Structure formats: structure tokens, C-alpha cells
Amino acid sequence: MIFAGADTTGFEEDARLTAMWLWTLSSGPSNGPNGESGEVEDEIDEDPDDKPVKNVKPIIGFTLEYDAARKIAQGLGAHLELLTNLVEVKGETARLLPVAERTKALFGKEGTESPSAKRKKSAQLSLPGLLEELEHEDSGWTLQNAAKPGNTTLDRLHQSMILFAAGRGEGLRRFLVDDGVGKDQKFWSLAQSLCALYPSGTDERRWSEGVLARKKGLGL
């Protein structure tokens, strides 16, 4: 139902988990624009009339209660504790990381650094600002050359979405055509499925639509 016309056994556990996660959210309360899916109470102040006023901070990403996320992962044979570059667990909340927060993990020299360590700092930057910061902090890191394709179909899709969002058209062309990423039909099947599942108004929806729009023009 989620992967229309696709062989779901061909997708790795991270892609299946992402799809089920987004589908579960779409069946419940709607996410707000830019992936805001909830609020965290910061503190409570009282006005002169003793009416509580809550100061809240938005949660950026796609969140579920930890127990619900654990059950979804368990049913797919996935382990949340092994997917730290995709899911962040904090207390009773599990958060599917926004694609922008996966940038360093997907394009870093080793691709193993968790984005959560830089989340507070990078959350204040736009994606172009984050990319510029990352490219300057490590001379061995370059987005334009797109490093090597990720290990899973989901990683490769997210790499493509980041290249599109950063306006790296030539890098995206090389990635999809020269590196052969766009020659895998599973890649496009996953892109189509997740594009339909990402909430309207989110960066992920726009970026996946942008990648899909390049398919015909690149002869794929």
C-alpha cells in the first residue's frame, strides 16, 4: 500500500522504517510546515491574573512516542539504537531526523558522525549556511563532488535531495548519471513513495519533488 508497484523486500530497513514512520504520522495529527510535529514545554510563567502562559519550543523533525516507534521498528526487523544517523531517541520521544540534519553523516569523509551533536548549532542555519560551514571546517569534505553514493537507497535519495536543495545541479547530474545512482529503479520508486508521504509544506516534500523532476531531463 505504501510502496505502490514496488517490491518492498528490495528496500533496506531504513527506507521501510522511514516510510512506515511517515505513514503513521499521516494517519494521526498533521505535522506543521517545515517538519514541526509538536511542541516541548520550556517553562510556565504566570501573568497578573494567575493565568499560566506556556513558552514552547518547536520540535523540528517527525516525532513519535518512543514505544510506537520501537514497535514499528521491531515489526520491520530494525533496531533504533543502530540507526542513530536516522533516528534520535530522547526520553519518551523518538524523532526521525530531517534530511538537512543528515548532511554531514551522508557526505562526511567517513559518513559515521552523528548529526545530533551539531543539531543545536546547525538548527539555526539554513541548509546553504550549514553546507558552507561544513565545507570550510574540513578541507577533506566536499559536497560538490558528492563524495561516494550512500550504502542504502534511502541514503542515496537523501544525498540527491540535499544536492538539489543546495543548488548543486552539476553535482546532482554526476551523482545520478555518472555514478549510476539514477539507473536503479528502486531509487525512483522510493523517491515517488516518500514524496507522497512527506507532509505538504516541508522541505523534504519540495526537495523530493525537485529530484523527481530531474529524471526525464537527465534521460533516466
N, C-alpha and C positions, 0 to 999 in steps of 0.2 A: 504493500500500500504506500509505503514511504518512498521506496526506490522503484518507481513505476518503470516497468520494462527492463529492469536491471537484475542481474544475478547478484543477490545480496551476499552470497558466500564469497564473491570476488573482492569485497571490500574488507580492509583491515578493521580491527576492533575500534580504533579511534574514530573512523568515519561512521561506523554504525552507532557508536555511543553519541557522537555529535548529532546525528540525525534523530535518534530517539529522544535525546535531551531537548532539542528544539521542538519536536513534535509534542512532547509532554507539556512544554510551556505554552504552545499554541492552543492546547486543549484547556488551559486554565486561564488565569488573569493575564491580560495582554501586557507585553513589555512596552515600555515607553520608547520614544525616539532615542537613537544612539545607544541602544542596548541597556537602558536603565530598566531594571526589573524589580526594584524595591527600594526601600529606604532603611537606613540604620539610625536609630535614635542616638543623638550625641549627648544632649543634656536637656534638662527641663528648667525653664525659668518661669517665674510667676509674675504676673502683672499686678497692678494695684488692686484689681478685683479678684485676685486669687484664682484667676483662670490660667491653667497651665498652657504654656506655649512651647511647642517642641521645635528644637533646632535639629534638622535632619540632614544627613549626607546621602547623596545618591550612591547606589551600588552599581558600578559600571561592569557590565557583563551580563551573563544569562544565569540566573541563580535558581537553585532548587534546595529544598531541605536535604540535608546530608543523607538521611535514611532513604529518601526517594531516589536520590542519585545513586546510592550504593546498590539498591535493588535493581535499578536499570542496568548498571554496570555488571552486576552479578549474573543477570539473565543473559548477558552478551558474552560472558566469559572474560570480561575486562576487570582490571583492578585499578581503582582510582589512585592508589598510592604509587603506582608505576607510571601514571600519566601526569606528572607534575608540570609538564610543559603545555598541558591542555586544560587541566582542571586544578583549581585551587580550593582546598578544604580549610575552612576557618570556623571552628566551633561546630555549630549545628547547621552551617550553611556550606553548600558546595557551589562553586562558580565556574562556569565554562568561560575560559578566558576569551576576551575579544581578540580578533585576529591581529590588531595592531600590537597587542602586548606579546605576541609570539614572535615578533620581528627578529630579535637577537637570537632566540633559540633556533629559528629557521635559517638564518643567514650567518650566524657566528662561525668562527673558524672551526670549532668543534661541534657546534649545534647542540650543546648539552646544558648550557647555562639556563637556569630557571628564570623566567621574566618577573617572578613575584618580588625578587629583591629590588628591582628597579621600578616597581609598579607605582609607588607613591610619587617618585620624581617624574617618571615618564607620563603619568596620567595628566600632568599639567601641560604637556606638549602636544601639538598637532602631529600627525604622522610625518609630514615633511621635516618638522623640527626634530622629532625623535630620530629619523634616519640620518639627518645631518650630524647630530650628536654622536650616534653610534659610529659613523664613518670616520669621524675625527678622533674618537677615543682609542681606536685600534687601527693602526696602519695596515694590518693584515686583513681587515674586514672591508668588503666592498659589495654594495648592493647592485651596482650597475652590471657587474659581471655575473650576478645571480648565483655565485658560489656553485655548489652542486645540487642537483634536484634532491628533495627530501626523500626519506626512506618509505613513506607511505603516500597513498593517493591524496589523503587529506592534507598532509604537509605540502605536497606539490601544488595543490589547489590554493592553499593559503599563501604560498610563496607567489603564485601568479597574481592573486588578489592584491598583495602588497606592492608588487611591481606596477600593477595598473594604477593603484591609488597614488603612488609616488610619481606618476607620470613618466616612468621609465619604459617608454614604448619599445625602444630597440632592445632593451634587456628582456622585455616580455616576449618579443618576437624570437629572440635567440633561445629563450627558455622553452617556448612551446614548439618551435620548428627545429632549430639546430640541435637542441638537446633531446628532442623527440618526446617531450612530455605531452604535447598536444596530439600525438599519434595514438595515444591509448584511449580507447573508447570509454573505459571506466572513469577516466578523468572527467570527461564531459558529462557522463551520466551522474556522477557525484555533484558536479557543478550545478546541473539542472535541478537536482533534488534539493540541495541545500539552499539554492537561490529561492525556491518556493517556500522553504521553511524559515529562513531568516525573516524576522519581523520587518514590516514596511517601515521605512524611515531610518533604518540602521545603516551604518557604514557597510556592514557585511552584505546586505542586500544590494546596495549600489555597486560595490566592488565585484561581486559575483556576476551581476548583470553585465558589467563592463567587460569582464573576461569572456563571457559567453558571446558578447557582441563582436569580439575579435576573431572568432572561429572561422566564419565564412571568408573574411577578408584575408586571412592567412592561408586559405586553401586547405583547411582542415575539416 
